[in-house]
Amino acid sequence: MRVVVVGAGVIGLSTALCIHQRYHSDLQPLDMKVYADRFTPHTTTDVAAGLIQPYVSPPDDPREMDWNQQTFDYLLSQIHSPSADKMGLALISGYNLFREAVPDPVWKDLVLGFRKLTPRELDMFPDYGYGWFNTSLILDGKTYLKWLTERLTERGVQFFLRKVASLEEVARGGVDVIINCTGVWAGALQPDPLLQPGRGQVIRVEAPWMKHFIITHDPERGIYKTPYIIPGMRDSSVWVLASGLRAPRSG
Ligand SMILES: Cc1cc2nc3c(=O)[nH]c(=O)nc-3n(C[C@H](O)[C@H](O)[C@H](O)COP(=O)(O)OP(=O)(O)OC[C@H]3O[C@@H](n4cnc5c(N)ncnc54)[C@H](O)[C@@H]3O)c2cc1C
């Protein structure tokens, strides 16, 4: 079986590893290649803060909850393993803040220790009247890509620096399965009007005193239109969303 994964961000490399782990003994030989025009440290994944928190609004596709749960449970199962440091994986706690009371999110039992903020906690955030506290996971993109690359290399997966012009072009090379993991560029290979890029202005600042994430919300304005702060996993910097622009969810 010849499999090509197009894209070497977190989606491409984790997909490649999942498929290899699951099928390499059944599909022999399993010939897997990764094609990408950018590898770590030049992908979007490399600049992500890596906080794992699903969107506050319920997913359009109910399967998303299952995918989120499986991802969270898999990563949580690794948290005390010797690999956690090399994966860039850690527990992190923090706040979600709202001006007014909102329903609990569908992911409240997916994360750890979800609860509503107490009046004393809310006193720390005078502009907000309601909020949640929970523990989640942070997965440093750059570190995780390095770890995934090592695992795939051990398994004999080959990497090619190559810009793919079309999926047909890859198919003509004699491939049984092609997986499109090209992130925000995916629509160039397989147009999907429901997939829309978002844009925001995220800055990284040195702030070693920040130990918790703080995500503010304005349900009427939509996600990522209000500031957030996410502490970095590897150093004392934090990611700050100063302002955000994002196309409305479609569908
Ligand atoms: C500043 C910032 C902070 C973020 N913080 C978080 C966070 O805290 N938590 C979170 O969950 N998400 C966060 N995100 C979002 C997260 O980074 C992305 O959702 C994720 O990295 C997407 O991974 P991906 O593998 O789909 O895409 P990418 O990492 O963009 O990888 C796409 C791959 O496809 C390749 N490719 C594309 N087109 C072609 C082509 N035609 N031919 C060959 N190769 C191609 C690229 O070279 C690349 O290798 C953040 C994003 C940004 C920008």
PDBQT file of the ligand as one rigid body, heavy atoms in Angstrom, charges set to zero:
ROOT
HETATM    1  C1  LIG A 301      -0.184  32.465  16.388  1.00  0.00    +0.000 C 
HETATM    2  C2  LIG A 301      -1.019  31.208  16.405  1.00  0.00    +0.000 A 
HETATM    3  C3  LIG A 301      -1.362  30.633  17.610  1.00  0.00    +0.000 A 
HETATM    4  C4  LIG A 301      -2.124  29.463  17.628  1.00  0.00    +0.000 A 
HETATM    5  N1  LIG A 301      -2.425  28.894  18.831  1.00  0.00    +0.000 NA
HETATM    6  C5  LIG A 301      -3.132  27.740  18.880  1.00  0.00    +0.000 A 
HETATM    7  C6  LIG A 301      -3.444  27.118  20.120  1.00  0.00    +0.000 A 
HETATM    8  O1  LIG A 301      -3.088  27.597  21.191  1.00  0.00    +0.000 OA
HETATM    9  N2  LIG A 301      -4.150  25.947  20.078  1.00  0.00    +0.000 N 
HETATM   10  C7  LIG A 301      -4.553  25.384  18.900  1.00  0.00    +0.000 A 
HETATM   11  O2  LIG A 301      -5.194  24.316  18.923  1.00  0.00    +0.000 OA
HETATM   12  N3  LIG A 301      -4.300  25.973  17.710  1.00  0.00    +0.000 NA
HETATM   13  C8  LIG A 301      -3.595  27.122  17.672  1.00  0.00    +0.000 A 
HETATM   14  N4  LIG A 301      -3.329  27.713  16.463  1.00  0.00    +0.000 N 
HETATM   15  C9  LIG A 301      -3.837  27.055  15.266  1.00  0.00    +0.000 C 
HETATM   16  C10 LIG A 301      -2.885  25.929  14.868  1.00  0.00    +0.000 C 
HETATM   17  O3  LIG A 301      -1.574  26.443  14.711  1.00  0.00    +0.000 OA
HETATM   18  C11 LIG A 301      -3.320  25.315  13.536  1.00  0.00    +0.000 C 
HETATM   19  O4  LIG A 301      -4.681  24.956  13.594  1.00  0.00    +0.000 OA
HETATM   20  C12 LIG A 301      -2.507  24.081  13.226  1.00  0.00    +0.000 C 
HETATM   21  O5  LIG A 301      -1.122  24.325  13.369  1.00  0.00    +0.000 OA
HETATM   22  C13 LIG A 301      -2.815  23.626  11.812  1.00  0.00    +0.000 C 
HETATM   23  O6  LIG A 301      -1.995  22.523  11.544  1.00  0.00    +0.000 OA
HETATM   24  P1  LIG A 301      -1.968  21.922  10.087  1.00  0.00    +0.000 P 
HETATM   25  O7  LIG A 301      -1.085  20.726  10.132  1.00  0.00    +0.000 OA
HETATM   26  O8  LIG A 301      -3.368  21.767   9.605  1.00  0.00    +0.000 OA
HETATM   27  O9  LIG A 301      -1.344  23.083   9.178  1.00  0.00    +0.000 OA
HETATM   28  P2  LIG A 301       0.145  23.665   9.027  1.00  0.00    +0.000 P 
HETATM   29  O10 LIG A 301       0.919  23.599  10.302  1.00  0.00    +0.000 OA
HETATM   30  O11 LIG A 301      -0.028  24.988   8.363  1.00  0.00    +0.000 OA
HETATM   31  O12 LIG A 301       0.812  22.662   7.993  1.00  0.00    +0.000 OA
HETATM   32  C14 LIG A 301       0.405  22.644   6.655  1.00  0.00    +0.000 C 
HETATM   33  C15 LIG A 301       1.422  21.840   5.871  1.00  0.00    +0.000 C 
HETATM   34  O13 LIG A 301       0.952  21.685   4.540  1.00  0.00    +0.000 OA
HETATM   35  C16 LIG A 301       2.002  22.031   3.632  1.00  0.00    +0.000 C 
HETATM   36  N5  LIG A 301       1.397  22.439   2.375  1.00  0.00    +0.000 N 
HETATM   37  C17 LIG A 301       0.381  23.292   2.163  1.00  0.00    +0.000 A 
HETATM   38  N6  LIG A 301       0.076  23.354   0.844  1.00  0.00    +0.000 NA
HETATM   39  C18 LIG A 301       0.944  22.510   0.214  1.00  0.00    +0.000 A 
HETATM   40  C19 LIG A 301       1.147  22.128  -1.142  1.00  0.00    +0.000 A 
HETATM   41  N7  LIG A 301       0.381  22.601  -2.129  1.00  0.00    +0.000 N 
HETATM   42  N8  LIG A 301       2.152  21.248  -1.435  1.00  0.00    +0.000 NA
HETATM   43  C20 LIG A 301       2.928  20.740  -0.459  1.00  0.00    +0.000 A 
HETATM   44  N9  LIG A 301       2.766  21.059   0.862  1.00  0.00    +0.000 NA
HETATM   45  C21 LIG A 301       1.786  21.923   1.183  1.00  0.00    +0.000 A 
HETATM   46  C22 LIG A 301       2.764  23.126   4.355  1.00  0.00    +0.000 C 
HETATM   47  O14 LIG A 301       4.058  23.280   3.802  1.00  0.00    +0.000 OA
HETATM   48  C23 LIG A 301       2.799  22.515   5.761  1.00  0.00    +0.000 C 
HETATM   49  O15 LIG A 301       3.811  21.547   5.863  1.00  0.00    +0.000 OA
HETATM   50  C24 LIG A 301      -2.565  28.879  16.429  1.00  0.00    +0.000 A 
HETATM   51  C25 LIG A 301      -2.216  29.454  15.199  1.00  0.00    +0.000 A 
HETATM   52  C26 LIG A 301      -1.453  30.607  15.197  1.00  0.00    +0.000 A 
HETATM   53  C27 LIG A 301      -1.083  31.205  13.845  1.00  0.00    +0.000 C 
ENDROOT
TORSDOF 0
